[in-house]
């Protein structure tokens, strides 16, 4: 604890691990094992248990209890009366050997009255809406709203908000066959489409319309509308996505810019080069997603940690 902290006279602060310029207000309780960073604002009537870490420049609004196992990184906002839990099967006077570990990554925001179940991670810059009940981990930059904590979209870069969503209607067929998405080397491809009395035909030629020769394909079907797939990047593998039936949204991210692409036609293909973070969500009930890959399946080619991905793209 430093001399430039502010501790209200009614607060019970037992911890000495409190960073510079942090402020703890009326009737807050901070137990001895808690560690609080610099420039943190803990509002009135909060309770912070022992195995709790809070990074720098965090705001904890009134009525929040942070139990053992809650770890909060820098620049997080926690709204009033947010409820954290740390035991999946609580019983009175019966304690688990180890409490579940919950992590709130840097720059995330949690709206008033949200409920955060134990053992999950809320990703960097994620936005949790007021009153949401969050039962599973939330990806970086995701926007989660409603009591059922449904994924509604992704936080966009401010400079790209006017054109961040791209769909079949954005492609000027047939004169413009390839559209740059403004996210790394990601491109949207307007594939040939033929109509006659027998039905519709869409076709793409490898190395011509599709910019590589695939060694593997997979098909994704039957995804519930509230489920998320992907959430990874590749070191070397190229991918090409076509929603051959129904529709789904794809969030693409190069570590700096991210955009949502709506695949809503079998004649619309999305090319993801290596080192592109991709997430698929908002699947329609009848969605069938076909994915071509430039290489065979290799576990070591996958990057599942968004922070690791961001650090990696800075070096290339």
Secondary structure by P-SEA (a helix, b strand, c coil): ccccccccccccccccccccbbbbccbbbbcccbbbbcbbbbccbbbbcccbbbccbbbbcccccccccbbbccbbbbccbbbbbccccccccccccccbbbbbccbbbbccbbbbbcbbbbccbbbbccccccccccccbbbbbccccccccccccccccccccccccccccccccccccccccbbbbbccccccccbbbbbccccccccccccbbbbbcccccccccccccccbbbbbbbccccbbbbbbbcccbbbbbbcccccbbbbbcccbbbbbcccccbbbbbbbbccccccccccccaaaaaaaaaac
